[in-house]
Amino acid sequence: MITLCPTSYEIAQGMTNFSGWVRKQLLAMQIHKEDVKTYQYACTDCDTLLHTHHELHEVPHATRRLGEFMREDCHGYFVKVN
């Protein structure tokens, strides 16, 4: 849970994925503190690249689990490239 002042609340309301942005900021801070393993995946249909700290196993590009990376119009799957 995050407590926001009225000004920061208004800013957050205008963002499409405030929770995802907060998670990215926290993970970015963590990367600088310790060596965190990252994985790279490519979509089999549209060649979109995805970098994550979680190992994925044939995740559809259209799944809501990907949050802001989801593409409902894509029928591909993310496969590991490294």
N, C-alpha and C positions, 0 to 999 in steps of 0.2 A: 504494500500500500504506500502511496506517495501523497504527501500533503502539499497542496499548491496554494500560493497566494492568489488573490483575484486576477492579477495581471498575468501570471504564468498559466492560470487556468484558461484564460481567454486565448492565449497562444496555443495551448494544447488542444483546445476545441477546434482550431483551424487546421490542425495536422490530420492527415489521413490515417496514420497509424502511430499514435503517440507511444503506445506500449512497446511496439517494435523498435522505435527510435531510442527509447530508454534502454532496452536490452542491448542494442548495438553499442551505445555509449559505455555501458558498464563492461561489456566484453572487451571493448577497445582499451579501457583502462587496465583490465586484467592481463591482456596480452603484453603490455609493457612491464608488468610486474613479474610475470613468469612465462615460461615457454609453454604455450597452449597449442596442442595439435590442431591443425586445420585441414579440412578435406576440400577437394575441388571436384565438382560434378558438372557434366554437360548434359543438356537435354538431347535425347535421341531424335527429336523431331525438328526443333528450331535452333539448336546449337547455343542456347542461352547457357552462360556459365554461372555457377552458384558456388560460393565459398561459405563454409559453415564449420562450426566446432563440433558438430554432431555427425556421426556416421549414419548414412542413409542407405536403404536397401530398396532399389527400384521404386522410388517415390514418383507417382504421377505428377507431371507439371501442373495439372489442374486441381491438385488437392489443396484444401484449405490449410493443411498443416504448414504450408510454405509461406503463409501470411502474405506479405506484400510481393513475394516472388511468384505467387499463383497466377497462372494464365488459363482461364476457362476455355479459350479457343485452341489450346495446344493439346495434342493427344500423345505427346512423348513422355518418356520417363527419364529421370536423372540417373546417370551412371557415373561411377567414380573414374576420374582421369588421373589421379595421383595416389 
